[in-house]
Amino acid sequence: MDEPRNVLVVVVDCLRADHVSGFGHDRETTPTLDAFADGAAAFSNAKAPSPWTFPSVPSVLSGRYPHEHGGRLEPDPRNLSAEQFPRRPRTDVPMLPDLLESAGYDTGMITAIPMAEEAVGDRFQHVSVRYTDATERVSSAREWFAGRDRWFCHLHLGDPHAPLDVPDEHRAEFGVPDLENVEDWRFRESTGDEGFERYRDARRRAYDAAVRGADDALAGLLADLDDDTVVVVCGDHGEAFWEHPDLERRLNDDPRGYYGTDHGHSVFEEVARVPLWVRAPGVHPERSDRPVSLVDVAPTVLSTLGADVPAGISGRSLDTDPDRDRPLLCEETAYGYNQRAVWRDGQKVIAVPETATRLAFDLDGGLETDPLETVPDRLESGLSGFGSGVDGGQQMSVDDDTRDRLAELGYLE
């Protein structure tokens, strides 16, 4: 490994790429990250490996998709709300905290989301789990790495995850009205009436204000880091706001009856497309809409540190010439039938193995519209290139406090 550099990976839960102001959103949600992008590679079309946290975060840290690292739900159809908990990633899958600890780094996870800790917390020397706003979590992270000579910090913020943490100072700025349950999900079905439309607009505004709160909290942290600190910021998955309820019904049978909201039960663009920023030596600062994946994070970090990248991973370092022909994958839903989405050449296929259903799309403006009549051969070959996967590790165990918190976050009904 070359001269050691500190490493910070920030995950903002539920952060959609198309709600980032620097990528064209009409409300100023991310001025801190927009400014950070001036000296970083900023990708507006990164693909989440999974539409929910438990499988996605291990993919960020390992460079492997869920079917490769084993952090996944095995029953199909699946129902996380009935406490069908997933299996943790396999212990023989190396991840950034393992690899960097072996190189002499102190490793710490500071998270507001217990699913992240449940998936990979055992890989870190220090773990802090507390559902508070981004200001507190950022402060805790800074306290942890202050004075350390060589550190890797995984910081996971939960403000845009329901129930939203909406700062008072941004409610008026974003026009968030005083409506019942605007921080949560009042409508699980799109009714189309005036009350629903008013709530949907309010819910999106509240989400944007919560994103802005997380962005505000990062301002001092990003400004104070040494220039040679390797910094990655991303969403682990996005969030749906009633974009595709009818298509979701066509693909899935959610045991809770939820279609078009939240995350974890579809692989449509609103959930699968996330932003990614990387500031690291060797990674050229640019603003790019080329497709990349969050599995590219781990090999990028290791490459910029001069460390060996484990063999057999799916991710590719972003400091190399891009493989524009590479198919990208999102998989492993938490509710209903499992689904796989594969992107290639501006097209996308969603496959449901249990029902042999396939829908393909030409992506127009970043969202799916009418399905194609047939699945293009290049998508079929891309889909067949991903195997069935490995067995997972130990099943996630949940104490009473964690169970209560998961219920508050909407995972359990």
Helices and strands as residue ranges (DSSP letters): E 7-12, G 17-19, G 21-23, H 31-36, G 37-39, E 41-47, H 53-62, H 66-69, E 78-79, G 80-82, H 96-102, E 106-111, H 114-120, G 121-123, E 126-129, H 134-145, E 151-157, H 168-171, H 194-224, E 230-235, E 240-241, H 245-251, E 261-262, H 269-272, E 273-279, E 286-288, E 292-293, G 294-296, H 297-304, E 328-331, E 335-336, E 340-344, E 347-352, E 357-362, H 377-384, H 400-408
